[in-house]
Structure formats: C-alpha cells, structure tokens
Amino acid sequence: MARQKKIILELEYPCSWVYKIIGTDIGQMRQAVAEIMGDCRYTITHSRSSKTDKYHCLNVDLRVESAAQRLGLYRTLQSHQAVKLVL
C-alpha cells in the first residue's frame, strides 16, 4: 500500500479565503451565509448547479483574519441546515 504524504497548509493572516457551499436551495443558502457572516464583508457567486438542478454550489469569498475565524466559519456553515457540504 502506498504511503500518503501529509499536506500542511501554511497561511499568512489576514488572507483571502473561498468557501464552496453546496445545497438544494440557493435562496436559503444565501440567507444562511448572511446570518453567519454578520458584519464580515463577503461576496457570493454562483459556481454551478447539478445537471438536474437539484444541487447548487456557491462560492463565498471573504478576508479572514485568523485560523480560528476561518475554521469557526467553516464549522458554522457546515452545521447550518441549508448547507449540505462545505469545501
């Protein structure tokens, strides 16, 4: 069995960051992002939709100030009922 290399992400903060969120209702996903981001400045762009239009992917682009903020937003997005997956 081949050994996998462990990749370590080294970031300098503050930095730009993009979350890809996937869900079934674009409106609910946009509302979830607005609730979670609060006063943070961000932009949302539509990335793509599944062939059947059942799933949609949005890019949420923002500037994060720390690893704690980046990971906290990730966990909060991931736990929202309108979001099926966060990348």
N, CA, C and O of each residue as an XYZ file, in Angstrom:
348
protein
N       0.840     -1.162      0.000
C       0.000      0.000      0.000
C       0.902      1.248      0.000
O       1.862      1.328      0.766
N       0.583      2.202     -0.856
C       1.379      3.427     -0.970
C       1.135      4.335      0.222
O       0.015      4.429      0.723
N       2.184      5.000      0.671
C       2.063      5.952      1.784
C       1.629      7.299      1.236
O       2.110      7.746      0.195
N       0.726      7.928      1.939
C       0.253      9.248      1.536
C       1.062     10.308      2.250
O       1.388     10.177      3.429
N       1.383     11.368      1.511
C       2.065     12.494      2.123
C       1.049     13.370      2.821
O      -0.055     13.587      2.320
N       1.428     13.864      3.969
C       0.563     14.782      4.699
C       0.853     16.199      4.205
O       2.002     16.640      4.189
N      -0.195     16.896      3.805
C      -0.054     18.255      3.307
C      -0.370     19.225      4.437
O      -1.426     19.150      5.064
N       0.555     20.125      4.681
C       0.361     21.126      5.725
C       0.092     22.459      5.063
O       0.869     22.918      4.226
N      -1.009     23.076      5.442
C      -1.417     24.358      4.887
C      -0.815     25.479      5.727
O      -1.107     25.604      6.916
N       0.022     26.285      5.100
C       0.622     27.411      5.802
C       0.071     28.697      5.204
O       0.306     29.000      4.034
N      -0.655     29.442      6.006
C      -1.262     30.688      5.555
C      -0.747     31.847      6.378
O      -0.425     31.691      7.556
N      -0.670     33.000      5.761
C      -0.355     34.219      6.486
C      -1.647     35.020      6.588
O      -2.292     35.312      5.581
N      -2.006     35.363      7.788
C      -3.246     36.099      8.035
C      -2.956     37.570      8.220
O      -1.893     37.947      8.713
N      -3.910     38.405      7.821
C      -5.172     38.115      7.142
C      -4.924     37.671      5.696
O      -3.897     37.991      5.099
N      -5.894     36.924      5.150
C      -5.779     36.449      3.776
C      -7.167     36.259      3.175
O      -8.169     36.193      3.886
N      -7.199     36.175      1.856
C      -8.459     35.892      1.156
C      -8.761     34.402      1.287
O      -7.851     33.573      1.286
N     -10.029     34.078      1.396
C     -10.438     32.677      1.525
C     -11.757     32.482      0.798
O     -12.604     33.375      0.785
N     -11.932     31.317      0.194
C     -13.175     30.988     -0.502
C     -13.723     29.689      0.061
O     -13.033     28.670      0.102
N     -14.978     29.743      0.496
C     -15.711     28.531      0.868
C     -16.602     28.176     -0.305
O     -17.223     29.059     -0.897
N     -16.676     26.917     -0.650
C     -17.651     26.435     -1.621
C     -18.723     25.743     -0.802
O     -18.446     24.786     -0.079
N     -19.955     26.234     -0.922
C     -21.045     25.608     -0.183
C     -22.015     24.979     -1.173
O     -22.305     25.537     -2.231
N     -22.500     23.822     -0.807
C     -23.410     23.068     -1.664
C     -24.700     22.822     -0.904
O     -24.687     22.466      0.275
N     -25.819     23.019     -1.601
C     -27.130     22.798     -1.008
C     -28.177     22.676     -2.089
O     -27.860     22.654     -3.279
N     -29.434     22.595     -1.667
C     -30.521     22.399     -2.628
C     -31.317     23.664     -2.913
O     -32.029     23.722     -3.916
N     -31.216     24.678     -2.062
C     -31.996     25.907     -2.235
C     -31.054     27.116     -2.176
O     -30.528     27.449     -1.114
N     -30.850     27.762     -3.315
C     -29.916     28.891     -3.394
C     -30.326     30.017     -2.448
O     -29.474     30.600     -1.778
N     -31.609     30.327     -2.388
C     -32.090     31.397     -1.514
C     -31.788     31.119     -0.048
O     -31.338     32.009      0.674
N     -32.033     29.896      0.394
C     -31.751     29.533      1.779
C     -30.256     29.532      2.068
O     -29.832     29.899      3.163
N     -29.457     29.119      1.087
C     -28.005     29.140      1.283
C     -27.508     30.576      1.399
O     -26.666     30.869      2.248
N     -28.015     31.471      0.561
C     -27.619     32.883      0.638
C     -28.030     33.484      1.992
O     -27.274     34.251      2.588
N     -29.203     33.139      2.461
C     -29.678     33.637      3.755
C     -28.799     33.090      4.887
O     -28.477     33.817      5.827
N     -28.419     31.839      4.799
C     -27.551     31.241      5.816
C     -26.214     31.974      5.867
O     -25.713     32.281      6.949
N     -25.641     32.253      4.712
C     -24.359     32.962      4.663
C     -24.506     34.346      5.288
O     -23.649     34.770      6.064
N     -25.578     35.047      4.959
C     -25.796     36.389      5.521
C     -25.894     36.332      7.041
O     -25.321     37.178      7.727
N     -26.606     35.353      7.571
C     -26.741     35.198      9.025
C     -25.400     34.889      9.676
O     -25.062     35.457     10.715
N     -24.648     33.997      9.072
C     -23.395     33.531      9.661
C     -22.289     34.572      9.556
O     -21.517     34.747     10.498
N     -22.201     35.254      8.441
C     -21.120     36.213      8.225
C     -21.304     37.504      9.015
O     -20.329     38.194      9.311
N     -22.538     37.833      9.353
C     -22.773     39.040     10.147
C     -22.200     40.275      9.486
O     -22.599     40.629      8.377
N     -21.256     40.942     10.163
C     -20.670     42.182      9.659
C     -19.478     41.960      8.729
O     -18.932     42.929      8.201
N     -19.062     40.719      8.515
C     -17.939     40.448      7.618
C     -18.312     40.843      6.187
O     -19.439     40.629      5.740
N     -17.354     41.415      5.492
C     -17.568     41.718      4.076
C     -17.268     40.464      3.268
O     -16.229     39.832      3.455
N     -18.174     40.107      2.374
C     -18.013     38.905      1.573
C     -18.738     39.085      0.253
O     -19.572     39.980      0.111
N     -18.425     38.246     -0.696
C     -19.169     38.195     -1.954
C     -19.591     36.754     -2.189
O     -18.883     35.812     -1.832
N     -20.753     36.606     -2.793
C     -21.262     35.274     -3.148
C     -21.419     35.225     -4.659
O     -21.999     36.127     -5.263
N     -20.902     34.174     -5.257
C     -21.103     33.958     -6.686
C     -21.581     32.527     -6.894
O     -21.200     31.612     -6.164
N     -22.416     32.360     -7.900
C     -22.908     31.030     -8.245
C     -21.791     30.305     -8.977
O     -21.226     30.831     -9.936
N     -21.474     29.106     -8.527
C     -20.414     28.329     -9.151
C     -20.986     27.414    -10.230
O     -20.601     27.484    -11.397
N     -21.908     26.560     -9.814
C     -22.545     25.657    -10.775
C     -23.737     24.973    -10.135
O     -23.942     25.062     -8.925
N     -24.517     24.294    -10.951
C     -25.661     23.501    -10.484
C     -25.554     22.117    -11.093
O     -24.939     21.929    -12.143
N     -26.158     21.154    -10.421
C     -26.146     19.792    -10.951
C     -26.971     19.746    -12.235
O     -27.763     20.645    -12.517
N     -26.772     18.704    -12.986
C     -27.474     18.553    -14.263
C     -28.991     18.621    -14.076
O     -29.698     19.135    -14.942
N     -29.491     18.111    -12.960
C     -30.930     18.093    -12.693
C     -31.405     19.319    -11.904
O     -32.587     19.425    -11.577
N     -30.490     20.241    -11.599
C     -30.775     21.436    -10.797
C     -31.194     21.108     -9.366
O     -31.806     21.941     -8.696
N     -30.875     19.917     -8.897
C     -31.209     19.560     -7.518
C     -30.213     20.175     -6.539
O     -30.595     20.612     -5.454
N     -28.940     20.210     -6.920
C     -27.900     20.758     -6.056
C     -27.247     21.964     -6.712
O     -27.100     22.034     -7.932
N     -26.859     22.912     -5.861
C     -26.238     24.148     -6.328
C     -24.988     24.410     -5.494
O     -24.925     24.069     -4.313
N     -24.005     25.019     -6.133
C     -22.758     25.358     -5.449
C     -22.551     26.872     -5.531
O     -22.635     27.466     -6.606
N     -22.281     27.477     -4.382
C     -21.996     28.904     -4.311
C     -20.587     29.090     -3.766
O     -20.143     28.335     -2.902
N     -19.888     30.099     -4.275
C     -18.593     30.491     -3.736
C     -18.799     31.664     -2.795
O     -19.445     32.646     -3.159
N     -18.261     31.571     -1.599
C     -18.320     32.662     -0.624
C     -16.887     33.131     -0.429
O     -16.060     32.428      0.152
N     -16.609     34.329     -0.925
C     -15.250     34.882     -0.910
C     -15.168     35.980      0.143
O     -15.985     36.900      0.153
N     -14.175     35.879      1.030
C     -14.022     36.880      2.079
C     -12.577     36.948      2.539
O     -11.736     36.161      2.106
N     -12.303     37.881      3.407
C     -10.980     38.031      4.007
C     -11.086     37.536      5.447
O     -11.902     38.029      6.225
N     -10.251     36.557      5.792
C     -10.254     36.035      7.158
C      -9.044     36.584      7.900
O      -7.969     36.761      7.327
N      -9.242     36.846      9.177
C      -8.203     37.470      9.997
C      -7.331     36.459     10.741
O      -6.218     36.781     11.156
N      -7.841     35.230     10.910
C      -7.092     34.229     11.684
C      -7.580     32.825     11.335
O      -8.640     32.642     10.736
N      -6.778     31.848     11.724
C      -7.179     30.451     11.527
C      -8.428     30.139     12.345
O      -9.301     29.396     11.896
N      -8.511     30.702     13.530
C      -9.689     30.470     14.383
C     -10.957     30.980     13.696
O     -11.990     30.311     13.731
N     -10.889     32.148     13.079
C     -12.054     32.683     12.367
C     -12.393     31.803     11.169
O     -13.560     31.474     10.956
N     -11.387     31.417     10.385
C     -11.596     30.590      9.195
C     -12.256     29.267      9.559
O     -13.226     28.858      8.921
N     -11.738     28.602     10.577
C     -12.284     27.306     10.985
C     -13.652     27.443     11.656
O     -14.519     26.586     11.485
N     -13.842     28.517     12.416
C     -15.132     28.759     13.061
C     -16.233     28.976     12.040
O     -17.329     28.433     12.179
N     -15.947     29.771     11.009
C     -16.936     29.994      9.947
C     -17.221     28.696      9.206
O     -18.368     28.412      8.862
N     -16.181     27.910      8.960
C     -16.361     26.615      8.294
C     -17.320     25.730      9.080
O     -18.266     25.174      8.522
N     -17.067     25.605     10.377
C     -17.925     24.748     11.215
C     -19.356     25.267     11.289
O     -20.307     24.485     11.277
N     -19.504     26.579     11.366
C     -20.842     27.157     11.452
C     -21.600     26.960     10.141
O     -22.782     26.618     10.155
N     -20.928     27.176      9.011
C     -21.563     26.927      7.712
C     -21.952     25.462      7.583
O     -23.053     25.138      7.139
N     -21.044     24.585      7.974
C     -21.255     23.141      7.860
C     -22.457     22.673      8.684
O     -23.144     21.727      8.299
N     -22.705     23.326      9.801
C     -23.787     22.883     10.680
C     -25.144     23.488     10.332
O     -26.154     23.107     10.923
N     -25.184     24.423      9.385
C     -26.463     25.060      9.030
C     -27.303     24.098      8.200
O     -26.779     23.395      7.335
N     -28.592     24.069      8.461
C     -29.486     23.120      7.777
C     -29.617     23.366      6.270
O     -29.963     22.446      5.528
N     -29.349     24.581      5.812
C     -29.463     24.878      4.373
C     -28.224     24.442      3.590
O     -28.236     24.437      2.359
N     -27.170     24.080      4.292
C     -25.901     23.730      3.657
C     -25.667     22.227      3.807
O     -25.647     21.694      4.916
N     -25.493     21.559      2.669
C     -25.242     20.112      2.687
C     -23.754     19.789      2.800
O     -23.382     18.783      3.404
N     -22.891     20.647      2.215
C     -21.468     20.370      2.210
C     -20.696     21.688      2.074
O     -21.127     22.603      1.372
N     -19.560     21.767      2.750
C     -18.675     22.940      2.663
C     -17.294     22.447      2.241
O     -16.758     21.501      2.818
N     -16.739     23.086      1.250
C     -15.375     22.766      0.806
C     -14.510     23.992      0.981
O     -13.319     23.956      0.671
